Each structure stands twice: as C-alpha cells, then as structure tokens.
Amino acid sequence: MKNMEMVLLSLLLIAVFGSTGKVAGENTNEEVMCIPMGNILLEPPEAVKAKKSPVDFPHSRHFVYDCKICHHQWEGDTQIQNCTTSACHDLEKSPTRFGKGKSNRELNLKYYKTAYHNLCIGCHKEMKMKNKQLEKSQVKLKTKLPATGPTGCIKCHPKQ
C-alpha cells in the first residue's frame, strides 16, 4: 500500500507543479534562465593577454550566497551577463597605469581584475576573520566552521 501512496503523491506533485512550469523546448518568446551548476573558467577578456592561468571557479559551491552579491546589477528576471561584456567591469587595462598617482576608486572598480580580486579575495578574507573570531570566542558550535576560499595567487591561478 505504501508504494501506491507514493505513486499517487508523485502524480499529484507532477499535476500541480508540472503544469505551472515551462516545458523544455516549448515555443515562447521568453528566455529560459540557465545557471551553471559546476565550475566556471574565469578568463580575462579576449583582448587581454593572460599573465596567469585562468581561475577554475566552483560556482555551485557558492549557491549558499545571494546571487546579487556577485551579480550586483542583475534584475533577477533576465539572463545574467558576463561582467566583462556588460559595461560593468569592462576596463581591460589597469587605470593606475595610465598616469601618475592613484586612480579614482570608481574607475579602478571598472577594471575587471580589480573587481574579481576585491570581491573574491575580500569575501574569503572576511570569512577567515569571522572564523577566527568564532574560534577565539570559545563558543561551542554544532557544525564545523565554513571553509574559506583562497586568498593567495597560486591557489586560484595554479602554474601551468
């Protein structure tokens, strides 16, 4: 009898949720959202000659965070654009190399490398700091502290 109940429950769920979702291959004018489930290879824009190896970014490990942390200009209902092609972080040369002194912050953040490094390394360093504070507090935790990501060059850009 338990198997029959499972079959009926499954059919009910398919009837309720299956009828409200889009069917693959359905002919509509709307785009289907595609979320990369594994790793994404982060490379510089095509016009830039890479000095380090590309970054094998584990996208699926970051699903516990709000998408808008990284994709800060995303509206939530459109396809996410690559940061280096969407007039967001599309500066291909460091603005600090254009002249003497330091560039302004806004222009520097348009440089793709600064944007990636500030976001990724900054978040990983913040997590490490929070983990150290928790360790020092001597509070007993029910779970392990979250793993932090790399903060050094070689961990993200392994030698080829």
PEGI-V214239 format. One record per residue. N is the residue number from 1. RES is the residue in three letters. PSI is psi in radians with two decimals (* if undefined). Layout:
n=N res=RES psi=PSI
n=N res=RES psi=PSI
This chain:
n=1 res=MET psi=-0.59
n=2 res=LYS psi=-0.68
n=3 res=ASN psi=-0.70
n=4 res=MET psi=-0.70
n=5 res=GLU psi=-0.69
n=6 res=MET psi=-0.73
n=7 res=VAL psi=-0.80
n=8 res=LEU psi=-0.73
n=9 res=LEU psi=-0.74
n=10 res=SER psi=-0.78
n=11 res=LEU psi=-0.68
n=12 res=LEU psi=-0.78
n=13 res=LEU psi=-0.73
n=14 res=ILE psi=-0.73
n=15 res=ALA psi=-0.73
n=16 res=VAL psi=-0.92
n=17 res=PHE psi=-0.54
n=18 res=GLY psi=-0.55
n=19 res=SER psi=-0.31
n=20 res=THR psi=-0.30
n=21 res=GLY psi=2.97
n=22 res=LYS psi=2.52
n=23 res=VAL psi=2.36
n=24 res=ALA psi=2.31
n=25 res=GLY psi=-0.02
n=26 res=GLU psi=2.41
n=27 res=ASN psi=1.71
n=28 res=THR psi=2.93
n=29 res=ASN psi=-0.17
n=30 res=GLU psi=2.54
n=31 res=GLU psi=2.59
n=32 res=VAL psi=2.29
n=33 res=MET psi=2.28
n=34 res=CYS psi=2.09
n=35 res=ILE psi=2.05
n=36 res=PRO psi=2.20
n=37 res=MET psi=-0.40
n=38 res=GLY psi=-2.25
n=39 res=ASN psi=2.65
n=40 res=ILE psi=2.33
n=41 res=LEU psi=1.97
n=42 res=LEU psi=2.08
n=43 res=GLU psi=2.77
n=44 res=PRO psi=2.89
n=45 res=PRO psi=2.73
n=46 res=GLU psi=-0.58
n=47 res=ALA psi=-0.15
n=48 res=VAL psi=2.29
n=49 res=LYS psi=2.07
n=50 res=ALA psi=2.37
n=51 res=LYS psi=-0.36
n=52 res=LYS psi=2.88
n=53 res=SER psi=2.69
n=54 res=PRO psi=2.82
n=55 res=VAL psi=2.22
n=56 res=ASP psi=1.59
n=57 res=PHE psi=2.09
n=58 res=PRO psi=1.40
n=59 res=HIS psi=-0.79
n=60 res=SER psi=-0.42
n=61 res=ARG psi=-0.28
n=62 res=HIS psi=0.14
n=63 res=PHE psi=-0.25
n=64 res=VAL psi=-0.17
n=65 res=TYR psi=2.72
n=66 res=ASP psi=2.32
n=67 res=CYS psi=-0.59
n=68 res=LYS psi=-0.11
n=69 res=ILE psi=-0.80
n=70 res=CYS psi=-0.76
n=71 res=HIS psi=1.15
n=72 res=HIS psi=-0.31
n=73 res=GLN psi=0.05
n=74 res=TRP psi=2.35
n=75 res=GLU psi=-0.25
n=76 res=GLY psi=-0.26
n=77 res=ASP psi=0.21
n=78 res=THR psi=2.91
n=79 res=GLN psi=2.38
n=80 res=ILE psi=2.32
n=81 res=GLN psi=2.66
n=82 res=ASN psi=2.33
n=83 res=CYS psi=-0.53
n=84 res=THR psi=-0.10
n=85 res=THR psi=0.02
n=86 res=SER psi=0.40
n=87 res=ALA psi=0.53
n=88 res=CYS psi=-1.11
n=89 res=HIS psi=1.06
n=90 res=ASP psi=0.13
n=91 res=LEU psi=2.16
n=92 res=GLU psi=-0.25
n=93 res=LYS psi=2.52
n=94 res=SER psi=2.20
n=95 res=PRO psi=-0.33
n=96 res=THR psi=-0.29
n=97 res=ARG psi=-0.13
n=98 res=PHE psi=-0.37
n=99 res=GLY psi=-3.02
n=100 res=LYS psi=2.68
n=101 res=GLY psi=-3.08
n=102 res=LYS psi=2.53
n=103 res=SER psi=2.88
n=104 res=ASN psi=2.71
n=105 res=ARG psi=-0.77
n=106 res=GLU psi=-0.77
n=107 res=LEU psi=-0.69
n=108 res=ASN psi=-0.62
n=109 res=LEU psi=-0.33
n=110 res=LYS psi=-0.32
n=111 res=TYR psi=2.11
n=112 res=TYR psi=-0.70
n=113 res=LYS psi=-0.71
n=114 res=THR psi=-0.74
n=115 res=ALA psi=-0.85
n=116 res=TYR psi=-0.86
n=117 res=HIS psi=-0.79
n=118 res=ASN psi=-0.77
n=119 res=LEU psi=-0.94
n=120 res=CYS psi=-1.00
n=121 res=ILE psi=-0.69
n=122 res=GLY psi=-0.77
n=123 res=CYS psi=-0.75
n=124 res=HIS psi=-0.72
n=125 res=LYS psi=-0.69
n=126 res=GLU psi=-0.71
n=127 res=MET psi=-0.73
n=128 res=LYS psi=-0.74
n=129 res=MET psi=-0.76
n=130 res=LYS psi=-0.69
n=131 res=ASN psi=-0.74
n=132 res=LYS psi=-0.69
n=133 res=GLN psi=-0.73
n=134 res=LEU psi=-0.71
n=135 res=GLU psi=-0.73
n=136 res=LYS psi=-0.51
n=137 res=SER psi=-0.32
n=138 res=GLN psi=0.40
n=139 res=VAL psi=2.37
n=140 res=LYS psi=2.18
n=141 res=LEU psi=2.59
n=142 res=LYS psi=-0.37
n=143 res=THR psi=2.90
n=144 res=LYS psi=2.69
n=145 res=LEU psi=2.56
n=146 res=PRO psi=2.51
n=147 res=ALA psi=2.43
n=148 res=THR psi=2.72
n=149 res=GLY psi=3.08
n=150 res=PRO psi=2.65
n=151 res=THR psi=0.04
n=152 res=GLY psi=2.82
n=153 res=CYS psi=-0.87
n=154 res=ILE psi=-0.59
n=155 res=LYS psi=-0.63
n=156 res=CYS psi=-0.63
n=157 res=HIS psi=1.30
n=158 res=PRO psi=2.58
n=159 res=LYS psi=2.44
n=160 res=GLN psi=*
